[in-house]
Amino acid sequence: MRRGRRAAAVTALVLLVSLTPLLISLTAEESRLEDRKSDAVPARGEPRPRGTAEIRLLGVNDFHGYLERSAESAGAAYLAAQLDRHERGSTIRVHAGDMVSASPLVSARFHDEPTVLAMNEMGFDVGTLGNHEFDEGKEEMLRLIDGGQRAGSEDTSDARFPGAGFPYVAANTLDRETGRPVLPPFTVVRRAGVKVGFIGVTTLETPEIVIPAAADDFRFADISETVNRHAAELEARGVRAIVVLAHSGALDTDRGGTADEIVTETRQMSGSVDAVFSGHTHNRLNLEVEDRPIIQAEEYGNAFGILDLEVARANGEVTSSKARVVTTKDDGAGPDPEVAALVKRYSRRVAPLSDRVVGRASEAVTPTPTAAGESPLGDFVADGQRDLAGTDFALVPTGGLRTGIAAGPVTYGELFSVQPSGRDLVKMELTGEQVRRALEEQYRQDGRDHRLAVSGLRYEYDPSGPLGGRVTALTFPDGDPLQAGGRYSVAVNGFLAAGGGDFEVFTEGESRRTVGTDIGALARHAGELAQPFVAPDPRRPRVRLEP
């Protein structure tokens, strides 16, 4: 079934390319007229279709290029096999964004082209943009969708790369200059004689969590207002079954703000919307909000969502829905052979770099935080950056740290997976007051975690204190206090240096220069420590809750 859809998708893509000039020439009104012709009600005297159509949706989110089977991921081949296993006659496969970027080396080395090819092999029908699709700016985001070789990367990018073999929809991602969507806001998929409309939206915090320059070309409109406008347009075209693909999630439905963005936005969506496939927060959601399901299936292909819809043939309305989240597992059926072959091909190509052993860990270096938000992994990464840059301090955004380091031989590929964004390492000068402000900028009202790992300093904070006044003590490790007017050298990655994550204080840094990369610093640190190296001791805290 999947292979048949894949062949049909390729044929449709070829036809779409050849007909693009004609399609662009159609006005919006002509497009609506064409839809009405094809969706016309039966002529007088003709019976209306009876009964219901059973439509199954299979949804994935936040895959992040985890192609290989590992401790962190079920792997693309097993995900593909389980999607096949859970498919039934009238199935639509969807994703809710962040399928690429912040990826392990097997995908990142080749600019995530292997992941797009794997998605094509898995037969996705429609997807939307996550915040990470914007990591390298508009041009690269569109290239991964439309195809073509990445300029200047002839050794690692395929000149015949076809791009995504399915449409992306992005209703609230607008061109900053024109105010128009940069991609189609919605699409319609036909199955079993009924139509299902899909509207794509992306979290409003995207400009805050990507490098600012990468989001400069875009403006992100309100999620529910955008959905409601396009849902009304779909209904005007005769589409009554409407599903939102939202790269927007929820952590705790009592927090509000961006921590529970999709719950808040779903409450504000019109009754035309029947269900929401969610992403972004990397957790498992199976909620009912305003009598419609919100589904999110963890991360890295370890789970997928199933939404079963019954749609009345007479009017296209959804009459019932049932959602669940299924764990991806090896149940003896084995991996999908085509996807497994694809992954193996790229794994072999990257192996000389990925499999290089750079050190040996005597124990696991874990990302598990203390009550104060400090972790052995964060401290380890920060120490490596301070060591390479030769600075007084290093500050590392812990949200960019993906996996821990296992005990035993440590490979370059394993370290790359710890911080897969591949940022420059920037050395700058800040005053003691600016360092304090950077630490204060961790604490916000939005409910999200913006913590910084630190090296070369210690501080205490009071979580009940006012925003902007929570850091109560700031010292060197030996206890000497930082001077507000003193000047100190600081190492940060390129994301922070550009003011990413709303850490605007780093844009004020002086004497700025790039001294390497974050992965280079981590690999050097792991290799130059006494072997086997040990994890930083969380019993000697650098961050302390004020007693």
Stockholm file with secondary structure:
# STOCKHOLM 1.0

chainA/1-547         MRRGRRAAAVTALVLLVSLTPLLISLTAEESRLEDRKSDAVPARGEPRPRGTAEIRLLGVNDFHGYLERSAESAGAAYLAAQLDRHERGSTIRVHAGDMVSASPLVSARFHDEPTVLAMNEMGFDVGTLGNHEFDEGKEEMLRLIDGGQRAGSEDTSDARFPGAGFPYVAANTLDRETGRPVLPPFTVVRRAGVKVGFIGVTTLETPEIVIPAAADDFRFADISETVNRHAAELEARGVRAIVVLAHSGALDTDRGGTADEIVTETRQMSGSVDAVFSGHTHNRLNLEVEDRPIIQAEEYGNAFGILDLEVARANGEVTSSKARVVTTKDDGAGPDPEVAALVKRYSRRVAPLSDRVVGRASEAVTPTPTAAGESPLGDFVADGQRDLAGTDFALVPTGGLRTGIAAGPVTYGELFSVQPSGRDLVKMELTGEQVRRALEEQYRQDGRDHRLAVSGLRYEYDPSGPLGGRVTALTFPDGDPLQAGGRYSVAVNGFLAAGGGDFEVFTEGESRRTVGTDIGALARHAGELAQPFVAPDPRRPRVRLEP
#=GR chainA/1-547 SS CHHHHHHHHHHHHHHHHHHHHHHHHSCHHHHHHHHHHHTCCCCTTSCCCCSEEEEEEEEECCCTTCCSCCSSCCCHHHHHHHHHHTCCSSEEEEECSCCSSSCCHHHHTTTTHHHHHHHHHHTCCEEECCGGGGTTHHHHHHHHHHCCCCTTCTTTSCTTCCCCSSCEECSSEEETTTCSBSSCSEEEEEETTEEEEEEEEECTTHHHHSCHHHHTTEEECCHHHHHHHHHHHHHHTTCCEEEEEEECCCSCTTTCGGGGHHHHHHHTSCTTCCEEEECSSCSEEEEEETTEEEEEECSTTSEEEEEEEEEETTTCCEEEEEEEEEECCCCSSCCCHHHHHHHHHHHHHHHHHHTCEEEEESSCBCCCCCTTSCCHHHHHHHHHHHHHHTCSEEEEEGGGCCCCBCSEEEEHHHHHHHSTTCCEEEEEEEEHHHHHHHHHTTCCSSCCCCCEEEESCEEEECTTSCTTCCEEEEECTTSCBCCTTCEEEEEEEHHHHTTGGGCGGGGGCEEEEEEEEHHHHHHHHHHHSSSSBCCCCTTSCSEEECC
#=GC SS_cons         CHHHHHHHHHHHHHHHHHHHHHHHHSCHHHHHHHHHHHTCCCCTTSCCCCSEEEEEEEEECCCTTCCSCCSSCCCHHHHHHHHHHTCCSSEEEEECSCCSSSCCHHHHTTTTHHHHHHHHHHTCCEEECCGGGGTTHHHHHHHHHHCCCCTTCTTTSCTTCCCCSSCEECSSEEETTTCSBSSCSEEEEEETTEEEEEEEEECTTHHHHSCHHHHTTEEECCHHHHHHHHHHHHHHTTCCEEEEEEECCCSCTTTCGGGGHHHHHHHTSCTTCCEEEECSSCSEEEEEETTEEEEEECSTTSEEEEEEEEEETTTCCEEEEEEEEEECCCCSSCCCHHHHHHHHHHHHHHHHHHTCEEEEESSCBCCCCCTTSCCHHHHHHHHHHHHHHTCSEEEEEGGGCCCCBCSEEEEHHHHHHHSTTCCEEEEEEEEHHHHHHHHHTTCCSSCCCCCEEEESCEEEECTTSCTTCCEEEEECTTSCBCCTTCEEEEEEEHHHHTTGGGCGGGGGCEEEEEEEEHHHHHHHHHHHSSSSBCCCCTTSCSEEECC
//
